[in-house]
């Protein structure tokens, strides 16, 4: 069995010369901010050469296109703004991610 890592997102990407470091973050089960929201904490780092990172970005962009075409996610720009504060447009998905601007 291989090791798996769950991450809520990427905290930071650092490029140093020909090396890219991607810091994976997840929401803490115990640490909270002033608003009582879980604090993102560092979990693990992915380190790869720049060319491998470029290939990974290309692969992720293709995966995103497939997700958008399948209706699994929508880009923020595709969502219509609400008519008023109480009304939510019928075509606005609950799973729209701010990562896909």
Secondary structure, DSSP 8 states (H G I E B T S, - for coil): -------SEEEEEEEETTEEEEEEEEEEEEEE-TTS-EEEEEEEEEEEEHHHHHHHHHHHHHHHHHHHHHTS---GGGS---SSTT---TT--TT--GGG-
